[in-house]
Amino acid sequence: MSLDGKVVAIAGAGGSLGPIVSGHLAERGARLALAERTPELARSCAESLGVEEERCDTYAVDLLDAEATRGWAEHAATKFGGVDALVHLVGGWRGGKRIADAPVEDDEFLHGLLVRSVQTASRAFLPYLVERAGRFVIVSSIQAQAPTATNAAYATAKAGAEAWTLALADELADSGGTANIVVVNAIVTPQMRAENPDKPYTNFTDASQIAEGIAFLLDESGSKMNGQRLSLHG
């Protein structure tokens, strides 16, 4: 599987999943446009990868700000001469209380984090993805399809992000582009395993497996996948 020379923009590159996905794609030859909320986070993403400067660019952006996000897209396209893919890894969770007790602030927070950031990022990069038959990928949760009462706000936001991605798949189809969803239950990283070596992490998906799934969707071998859920959970 090779992504040699492909330009991949990654939103949320500094999260627990971001460095693993970024490193995996870089190993396969991708050039990376990494974005995070602050310059410090963005720079730390690149430094942890050890990738040559000409193959890795960082940008600080608030993905809830549509104009600023368009600025990121324009910057990435100018630096690399175009963009072949956008991977959305912005994540977060609030929940644990049943619907009657859950604060409405959770609804608003999760909608911004998990839905609006998908909308602003995909809108900003859409012209570049259409130009290159590009790819779009999000990581979602089984809660979107099988919500529980104590995760209602989270499940609703994830379902909204999935619906937007499926609509984007329809938008990209005529250009040869794709938009797909990687579905997991929960994510386990090497750091988590190191901190709790005796924990079985049953029903968790290794971050490296998620990175492999994303690479497949970006590679030519995944070109027939559009508007699909790639399930990586038990």
PEKA-V38543 format. One record per run of one state. SS is the DSSP state (H for helix, E for strand, - for the rest). FROM is the first residue (numbers start at 1). LEN is the number of residues. If there is no record, write none. Layout:
BEGIN
ss=SS from=FROM len=LEN
ss=SS from=FROM len=LEN
END
This chain:
BEGIN
ss=- from=1 len=6
ss=E from=7 len=5
ss=- from=12 len=6
ss=H from=18 len=10
ss=- from=28 len=3
ss=E from=31 len=6
ss=- from=37 len=2
ss=H from=39 len=11
ss=- from=50 len=3
ss=H from=53 len=3
ss=E from=56 len=5
ss=- from=61 len=5
ss=H from=66 len=15
ss=- from=81 len=4
ss=E from=85 len=4
ss=- from=89 len=15
ss=H from=104 len=28
ss=- from=132 len=3
ss=E from=135 len=7
ss=H from=142 len=3
ss=- from=145 len=4
ss=H from=149 len=25
ss=- from=174 len=4
ss=E from=178 len=7
ss=- from=185 len=1
ss=E from=186 len=3
ss=- from=189 len=1
ss=H from=190 len=6
ss=- from=196 len=8
ss=E from=204 len=3
ss=H from=207 len=12
ss=- from=219 len=1
ss=H from=220 len=3
ss=- from=223 len=6
ss=E from=229 len=3
ss=- from=232 len=3
END
